[in-house]
């Protein structure tokens, strides 16, 4: 079954997994299999005044809706584009006296769309909102309690003159949001800023080693006159060669966890038992739990003790990061690495997690040489674990490349930036802002590398002079969040 711009995929029913998506033709790495606009989407409560409510870009100056004083937009183009979806919300917020939570706002937007268009198939959708999984029957007591609270808040917000829906259907919509909400990120792709419902994407089943990835594209709203004017959308992109008839899969969780932990996470958040090959055969678990080899191989008790110490340290690090105590974070990382290095292997996930935090925080503190050393070790470990075209791998390699560049280690820096660029061309595409930034860095480091190879002494002299005149670009403040995950799960 295909519909409006979705000719290259088909919905099919899979054994034990319900519906899934299948390729109708061949795709190569980096190909966009389909792009889908949101059925409905909202900005997170904490960011409503700094993110455009139409394209979800972060902007310095935003225009506020003069009526409800709640919604913000880049410009008139974004404001006009939003009006169809914002009109009912605008008057409801004025009547209610304040904007409700993101969950209520998203449910209301979905139901207003159903009121306008009916709940059948929308243009370009392979399935209707009615048919999406809600998993309400699998909810635990706490989730059922949250659901009842959401339904009550929704009924207070929902205007009496609008179409009235039954309690069961409203609960279904909240269940759909809980299980199928997709994380929307800002234009840099580094921070989760909202949540949306994309019915076609919801049909893609999970695999821990998928053949597709999803990237959020904020679109280009800069004046309608441009031939590049595009809607905000998600893109399903091929990571490897896909043949006609192959199932299209995405990963709902980060691969950097042993199979048992990934399965627990998937069961808790998405209510299914993962039966992918990597989980069944525990592929790469041995790498992720690697210990030092050699004559003085550590005992099982020593390994257990160091892993427990690592877990305790990660908790302390989170607390220190929340409080902005970055020098304390560095001290905790150094102490932990001292304990880990004689015991854990180079690909052990507990070692890699500490290396990742240490390199990020040291870069922010402009201690680039130490940061570069940790970043290189982290990337070497990641390359043995992740799929070669994994977006998180690409971002980590990019960060390591930039850190080496700042440290004046131009040869390794340029190599890492080129490697990251090759990965992100596939996962994000050439027009994504982060890929464009990387292309600029690639050209810059290539020029610097040529200068370095011609005359090393002159290169360092010029670099020193440049740094005196121009404050070195500070790395962004370390975030307490991980990179945005694919599907948004209400905590």
N, C-alpha and C positions, 0 to 999 in steps of 0.2 A: 504494500500500500504506500503510495507516494502522493505528495500534495505540494502545490505552490513553492517551487524553488528547492524542494527536497527530493528531487528525482534520483539522486545518487545513493539514497538509503531506503531501506524498507524495514517496517516493523514486523517482527516474527515472534512466535512463542517458543521459548526455550525450555528444555527439560529441567524442572526443579527451580528455575530462576524467573519464571513468568515471562513478561515481554522483554525483547531486546532489539538492538538495531543491527542490521546486516548491510554490508557494502553491495552496491549494485554494479560497481565498476572498479577498475584498478586505481589505487592511490599510491603515491610515492611520498617519502618523508617530507614534511613541510606543506603538503597539499591541504587546502581548506576543504574539508568534506562537506560541511554546511556552516552557515552563519545564521543565527537566530536572534531576533529582537526579543526583549522581555515581554512576557504576557502581562506582568505587573512587577514593579520594583520600587523600593523605598531606601532612603538614606538612614543609616543607624542614628538612634536618638542622640548619641553623644557628639555627632558631627553635622547635625542639620544646618548649622550656620556657616560652615566652612567648605561644604561640598555642594556642587550644583545638583539640584534635584532632578535635572533632566539627563545630563550626560555623566554625572558622578565624577567630574574632574574636580580636583582641589584648586581653588583660585584665591588670590589675595583679596580681590574686591568682588563681591557678589551683589546682585540686585535683589531686594526683598519684595515679596508679594505685598502690595499695598493693602490688600483686603484682609488676609488672615495673619499677616506679619510672621508667618512661620516658614514658608517655602522660600528658598534662595536659588538664584539662577545666574549663570555666566553673563548673559546678555538677553536682549529682547528675543533673539532667535530661539534660545533655549526656553524662554518663558512662553513664547507662542506655541512651541512644540509640546509643552507640558499641559496646555490648558484643558485639552479633552480629558486627561486623567486627573487634573488637579481641581477642575470646576466643582465637582461634588464635595471633594475633600475640603476645599476652601470654605464653602458655606457651612459644612459640618463642624469644622474647627471653630468657626465664629459662633455657632449655636452652642457648642459644647463648652466654650470658654477657654479651651487649651487643646493642644495636639496630644493624642494618645500615644502609646508605645509603638515601636516599629512593627511589632507583630499585628497589632490591631489595624494600623494604617495599611499594611500589606493585604490583610484579609479584606478590608473595606474596598481597596482598589480592585481586587479580584472580583468582588461581588458587584461593584458598580459596572465593571466590564461585562459581567454576565447579564446584568440588568439591561445594558445597551445592546448586547449582541446575542444573548442566549448562551446556554452552557454547552452547546454542541461544538463541533469542530470550528476553530477560528481559522482564518486564512493562513496557510503555511504550516498549520499544526498537524502532526500525524495522529495525535490523540487529544481527546477533550479533557477539560479540567475534571469532569465527573469521573473519568477513567483512571486518573492518577492515584497511585498508592497512598493511603493515609496511615496505615499501621496503628490506628487508634486502639484496636483490639490487643495489640502487644504492649501498650503503655503500662508502665509500673504505676504504683500509687501516687508517687510524687508528680509524675508526668500528667496523670489524670487530674490531679489537683490544679496544676498549672493550666491545663486545658479548660477546666471549669472557670478559673479566674479570667482567662482570656475571653471566653464566650460571654461572661457577665460584663466585662469592660466593653466588649464589642457592642453589646445590646444597648449600653448606655450611650455610646457614641453614634450608633447607626440612626439616621434621621427617620422620624415616623412616616414622612411622606414618600420615602423610597420603597422599592419592592421589598416585601418582608420574606425572609427565608426561614425554613424550619431549623430547629436546634441541631438535628442530625447532620444537615447539610453544612451548617456553620462549623460544626465540629470537624466535619470532613475537610473543610478548607484549612482549618488550623493544623490538622494532621498532615495535610499536603505540604504546608509551609515548613512544618517541623522536619519532615523527611526529605523534602525535595528542594528546599531553599538553596540557591546558588550564591556564593560569595561574590560580590562586586568589588573591584579594587579601583584605586585612583589611577590617574594616567601613567604613573610610574610603575604601577603593578606591585608596589611594595606594601601597601596598607589596605586592609579590608575596610570598606567604607559603607557598604550597604548589602541588601539581600534582594534577590529577584527570583521569579518563577519562570523557568524556560521548559515548557512541556516536552519538546523534542529531546533536549539534552537529558531529561529525566529517564528516557527510555534506554540510555546507554548503561549497560551493566558494568559492575566493578570487576577489575582484575588487578592484582598487585603488580603485575608486569604488563601494563596495557599496551595496545597498539595505537592509541590516540591520546591527545592531551587537550585541555580546554584552556583558552585564554580569553580574558575579557577585553573587549576593544571599546573604548569610550566614544568612538566615532568622531567625525569632524563636523562640527556645527558652525564653523566660521563662515557665516553669510551664505545664503542659499545660492548665490551666483556661482559658487565654485563647483567644478565638475567632480570635486572630491567630497562633496557634501554627503556624509554617511551617517546612518543611525547608530546609536549605541547598540551593541550586540555581543553575543558570545560566539566564538569560533571553535568548532571541533576540528583539530588539525591532526594529520597522520604523523606518527612517530617512526613508523617503519613501513616497509612495502606491504600493502593490503591488497588481496586478490578479491575478485567478485565472489560473493557468498560468504566471506569471512565475517565473523561477528565483530562489531566495533566496541571496544572496551576502553574505559577510563579508570583511573585509580581514585577512590574516594578518600584514601589516607596516604600519608607519607610512607614511602617504602622503607625508610631508615628505622626499622624496628623489627625484632625477630617475629617470625610468623605467628607464634602464639599470641603475642601482644597485639599484632595487627588484627587477628581474628577476634580477640576480645573487644577491641575498639569498634570493629565493624558490627559485631553482634549487639553491643550496647547502643550504638548510635543509629544503625540502619536495620537492625533486627534480622540479619541473615548470617548463616555460617559460610564463611568463604571457603570455596572448594577449588580455588585456582591452583595451577601446577606448583607455583612457588610456595604456597602454603602447604599443600599436600606433601610435597617432597622436601619441605623446609630448606629450599634453595637459599644459599648465602647466609643461613643462620650461623654456620660455623665461622664465617668471616666476621660477622657482627659480634660474636662472642669470643673472638680469637684471644689466645694468651701467648705470652712470649715463648718461643721455641728455644731449643738449645739444651746444653748440659744441665744448667740449673733451672729447669722448668719449674714454675711455682706450683705449690701444692693446691689442691681444691679449696682448702680452708683459707689460704692466702688470697686466692682469686675472689672468693665469696666476701671476704673482709673488705677488699679494695672496691668491689662493686657496691657494697653497702655504703662505704665511705664516699664514693662518687655520687650516689643517690642523695645522701645527706648534704653533700656540698652543693649539688644542684638546687636543693631547696633553699639553702642559705644564699646562694647567688641570686635566685629569683627575688628574695626579700631585699637584698642590697640593691638590685637593679631598680626595683619599684621605688626605692628611696633615693635613687640617683647617686648612690655611693660607689662610683666606678673604680676608684683606687682600691676599695675593699674587694670588689669583684675580681680585680687583677690578682690581688694577694690570694684569694680563695682558689683561683684557677692555678696559680703557680704551685701552691701547696698540694693541690689535688694531682697535678701532673707529676710532681715528684714521687707521689705514692703510686701512680698508675704506670709510669714509664718502665720500671723493672718487671712489671707483672702482666700488663695487658698488651695484646698485639696491636699492630698499626691500624687495623681496620675495626677494632673493638668500638662499638657505638658509644660507650661511656667515655672513652678517650676522645673520640671525634666530637662529642657534644661539648666537652671542655675546651678543646682546641678551637672550635667554632666561636664560642663565647669570648675566649681570650683574644682571638684575632680581631673580632669586631670591636670590642671595648678598647683594646690597645690602639687600634686605628683611630677611634674617636678621640683618644687622649694624645694622638699624634706621636705615639711611640712606634713608628712604622717598621723599624728593623725587626724588633721582637715579634710584632704582629705578622710580618711577612713570613717569618720562620714557621709560626703556628699555622698560618693560612695555607702554606705549601703542604705541610703534613696532613692537614684536614682534606685538601683537594686530592692528594695522592690516595688517601683512604676512600674518599667518595667515588673516585674513578673505578675502584675495584668492586664497588657495591651497586651503585645506581645504573639504570639503563643509560646507554651512552647519549640518548636524546632526552634526558629528563630535565624539565624546566628548573627544578630546585638545584640540580647539579650545575646548570648553566649560570644561575645567579651566584652560586658559591664560587665558581671559577672566576666570574667577573669580579667579585669582591676581592678575591685573592690577587687578581691581576692589577687592580687599582691600588691595592696595598703595596705591592712590589714596586709599582711605578712611583708612588709617593716616597718609598724608601730609597729611590735612586737605583733600584735593581732592574735596569731597563730591559735586559735580555729576557729574563724570566717573566717580567711583567708583560712585555709585548707578546710573548708566546701564550701566556694565559689569557690575555685579552682576545687574541685571535681564536683560541679554542672556545672561549665563552661565546664569541660572535657566531661561530659555526653552529653551536647548539641552539642559540636563541633565534637564529634565522629559521630554524625548523619549528621550535616551540612557540615563538611569538610572531614570526614573520618580519619582513624587512621594513614595514611601515610603523611598527609599534615604537612608541617613544623611547623605550629602554634599548631597543636594537639600534635606533638612530644615534642615541648617546654613545653606544658602544662603538659604532662605526667611526664617530668623531675621534674617540680615544684610540682606536686602531690606527687611524691615519696619523695622529699626533705621535703615538709611540713608535710607529714605523720611521717617521722622520727623525725622531730623537735617537733611535737605534742606529740609523745610518751615520748620524753625526758621531755617536759613540764609537762606532767601528772605524771611522776615519781618523778620529783623534780623541782618545779617551780623556786626556788631560784637559783639552779645550771644552769637552762636553761637561766635565765636572765644574770647570770655571764658570761656564755660561749658566749652568743649573744653579750654582751658588749665587750668582748675581741676580738671576731671575727670582729666586726665593727671597732675597733681601728686599727686592722692590715690590714683590707681590706676595701677600700672605698666602701660604699654601692652602689649597682648597680643603676645608675641614670635612671630614666624613660625617654623614648624618648621625644624630644622636642614636645610640643603640636602642632598639625597640624591645619592649618586654614581650612582644608578640612574636610568634613564628610567622613565616611567610603565609599569606592567606591560603587557607586550605580550599579545596575545590567546592565542597558543599558546606553551606552554613548550617551549623547545628546550634539551636538555642541552648544556652548553658542552663 
